[in-house]
Amino acid sequence: IKSLNIIPFNTKELEDKVNNFKILSESIRRNFAEILLATMTCLFKIYTSIKAEAAVDPSRVQFLERLKNEARALIMFSGMIQFRMPGDTHSKLLRMEVYMN
């Protein structure tokens, strides 16, 4: 997903990705809600699997923080793009992000 370079994974990329969204092909934009949900689902599943591990070390905590920041950037991006998504898309994205905090 990161190699597609269409979704920001930190807040520094937000403005560029919002501007680039406007020039994406219609076939990508038509499926963008699914792309966002798939991305957040991946972040959420990685987060929960790492969080469930018993070992506590600084690198693990740092990785979990990075995942939360990536999820936060995705939420901000989904609110900034001028695109009508199915009604439950935002609630699903937000629910996963909240469970990560």
Order of alpha helices (4+ residues) and beta strands (2+ residues): alpha-alpha-alpha-alpha-alpha
